[in-house]
Amino acid sequence: MADFIFPPMGYGPGSQPAPDGELEYMTMPQDMRTFSLHIPEVEADPALEPALALLDRIARACAEAANGAPNARFDLAGLDRGNRALMAETLGQGEVSMRIHGIPAIAAQESVFAGVWVLKGAGLDVVEVGKVPTASLTRAFEPRRRGLGVEAPRQPGVLNAPPLMVELGDKSAAYVEGQEPHVVNLTLLPHTEQDLAWMDQALGQGSTEILSRGYGNCRISATALAHVWRVQFFNSMDTLILDTFEVTGMPEVALAADEDLSDSAERILEVLEAIR
């Protein structure tokens, strides 16, 4: 036998027929939201001093929150139209938005400065500085729809959900503020559609809903069981890629880090310096 072996017939370049049309490729992610400093286009005007003074106080509150200070609130109701417009243009809209159901219902939108939140509701128009708005924590597990627990009626096809419910119930009862989150990763566990529907009935629905937009979306929902959150990650084509339950005070993906708050303080001061 010769040392050189020819490849089998029918393989290699040119061996296959050319496609009739152009190849179609799956759309790949293109853009990711990133911070870029935006300077409001305003002329120096003494009438805008209330908004500028308020931004300065917000910057100082960011620096204090980064060092562990409690959340600070700033009322916007007293600003006139020009000052309110300057605040809106400066703060903009960031990646995280929240709905806090109940009375009063609150819509919370993170600004382009991480940890600076604009809260609106009946009789409410404020900026709150902190890792998350206080109401998103204190009202999170107030039930919009009460959970039925392990007594939820079981339909055919409910297989693995009841043991998961027992696990989440035990972790919820034993949770201590500040401990490491306990995560149940549904993506890695065998389950049926009936399992998911049963878990939804068993856990109920809490009052806080969060959407974090970035490289895809993260949707976070409080259940009616204390400290239990549903956390779902979607790619840029809105396909579910990670589905979990977390037993924690607030999922970390929704929190502004201390470094973020410190950075926000510096960026707000940069904007003030440019305006003045």
N, C-alpha and C positions, 0 to 999 in steps of 0.2 A: 504494500500500500504506500502511496506517495505521502510525504510529510504534509503537503498542502491539501486541505479538504475543501472542495467547492461547496458553497451554500446550496441548500435544496432549491429546486425550481419553484418559482412563484413567490419569492420573497425579495425584499430590497427595493431601492428606489426605482420607480417606473414599472413595477410589477403589477400595481393595482390600477384599475380604471380611474380616470380623473372624475371628481364629483361634478354633477350637472350644474350646480350653482355654487355661490360662495358659502363658506362655512359660517355658521352662526354661533357666536360665543355668548355665554351667560354674561349679563351686565355685571361689572365689577364695581365695588364701592369707589366713589370718586372724591367726595369732599368730606371734610371733618371741620366742625365749628371750632375756631380758635379765637382767642382774645386779640383784639386790635384796639389800641387806644383811640377813642373817639372824643374830639374836642368840640363841644357845642359852638356853633357859629353865632356868637353874640358879641355885641360891643359893650365895653365897660359902661355900666349904668348903675348909679347908686340905688335905683329902685329894685335891683336884683340882689341886693345885699342880704335880704333874709334867706334866700335859697343858698347863697354861697356860704353864709354862716352855718346853715343847717348841714351842708355837705361837710364842712370842717368838723362839726360835732360827730357826724356819722363816721368820718375817718378815724377820729380818736376812739370812738366806740369799737370800731373794728380792731384797733390795736389792743384795746383792753380785753375784748372777747378772745383774742388770740392767746392771752395770758390767763384765761380761765374765768374772766368776769361773766356775770349772768347777762342774759339778753337785754338789750336796750331798745326802747321804742321812741319814735319821733313822729309827732302828729303833723300831717300835711294839710289839715283842714283850714288852718289859718292863713295859708299862702294865697295870694291873689293869682289871677290867671297867668301872668307873665312868669312869676316865680314857680308856679306849678309846672308850666311848660318846660322851664329850664331843668327842673328836677327830673321830669319824665325823659327828656332828651339825654341828660347826663347818665341816668341810671340804666336806661334801655332794658332789654330783656335777655336773660341768660338761659341756661339749659334746663333748669328745674322749675316745674310748676306743680302746685298742690291744690286740691280741693278738700276743704274741711267741712263736712256736712254737719247739720245741726242748726241750732238757733243761737247766735246768728250764723248763717253759712259764710264761709270765708274763702276767698280766692287768693292764693299766695303765689307770687311770681318772683323768682330770684332775678336780681339785676345782673348786669354784665360783671359786677363785682361780687365774687363768691362770698356768701354769708350775709349779703345785704338784700333783704326781702321787702317787696311792696305788697301790703295786705289791704284788700278791699272787701267790704261787706256792708250790711245795713248799719249806718252810723259809724263806719270804720274806714279810715283812709290814712294809713300809717306806714312808716318804714321801720322794720324790725331788724336788728343786727344780732346775729348769732348763728350757730351751726345749722339749726332749723328753727322755724317759728314755734314758739312755746305751745300754741294751741294744737299744732300737729302731733304733739306728744300727749298733752293732757286729755285731749278728746279722741285720741286715735281709736280706742277700743269701745267707745260708746256705740252700742249696736244699732245699726240701721236695719239689720235683719238678724234676729237672734239665732245662734247656733243651736242645733238639736243634740250635739254631742254624740256619744256612742249609741244613743237611742234613735238616731235618724233611721228611717225605714230603709231596709236593704232590698234593692232590686236585683234580679238576676244579672250576673256579671260583676258584682261587687266582691272582689277577692282579697286584695292586699291593703285596702284603705283602712279598715278597722284597726289593725295593729299600729299603723302610722298615727291614727288619731289618739290612741292610747299613749304613744311615745310623745306626741306634741302636748297632750294634756299634762303628763308628768313633768315635762321640761318647763311648761308654762307655770305650773304651781311652784316649782322649785327655783324659778328665775330670781336672781339677785342683781340689782342695778350695777352695771359695770363689768359683769362677767362676759366671757367669750361667747359669741353667738353660737347657737346650736342649729345646724343646717340639715334639712332633709332634702336631698337632691332627687326630685322626681325624674329628672332626665336619665339618671343612672339606675332607676328602680323599675321593675316590671309593674305596669298598671294598665287598667282599661279605662275607657271613657266613662263607664259607670262608676269606677273608683273615684274619678275626679268629680263627677256630679255628686257623689255621696259625701266627699270631703267638703264640698262647697256647702251642702246642707248642714253638715256636722259643725263646721267652724263658723258659719254665719258671715256677716259683713260688718266691718267697723266703719268709722267715720272719716278716715284719712285716706286719700288716694294721691299718688305721686307719679309724675311722669318726668323722667330724666332723659333728655335728648342729647345725643353726642354722635358717636360712631355707631349708629343704630339707636334703639330706644330701650329704656329700662322702665317697666311699669311695676309699681309697688302698691299693694293694697293691704290695709289693716284688716284683720279678721275680727270677729266679735269675741275671740278668746284672747285674754290678756297676753301681750308680748309676742303674739304670733302674727307674722307678716307673710304675704305671698309675694315673691320677687320673681319677675319674668324678664329675661333678656331677649331682645329681638335684633336681628342683624339689619343692615341698611335696606334689605328687601322685605322687611317686616315678617321674617320667618322666625318662629320661636326656636332659640338655640339653647336656652338654659331655663329650667323651671324649678323653683325651689320654695320651700317654706323656711323661714328664719325665726328663731325664738330669740328676740333681742329687744332692746329699748327702741331703737330705730336702725334700720339697715344702713350700713356704712356708706353705700353708694349715694344716699341722699344727703349725707352730712358734709358741710364745709369743714375742711381740716384747719387746724391752727395756722398752718403755713398759708392757706388760702386767705384767711382773714387778715393776716399780717400783710400779705401781698395786696389785698384790696385797700388797706389803709394807705399804702404807698401810692397806689394808682389814683385814688381819689385826690390825694394831695397834688399829684402831677397835673390832673385836670384843673384843679383850682389855680395852680400856679400859671397854667397856660391862659386861663380866662382872665385872671387879674393882671 
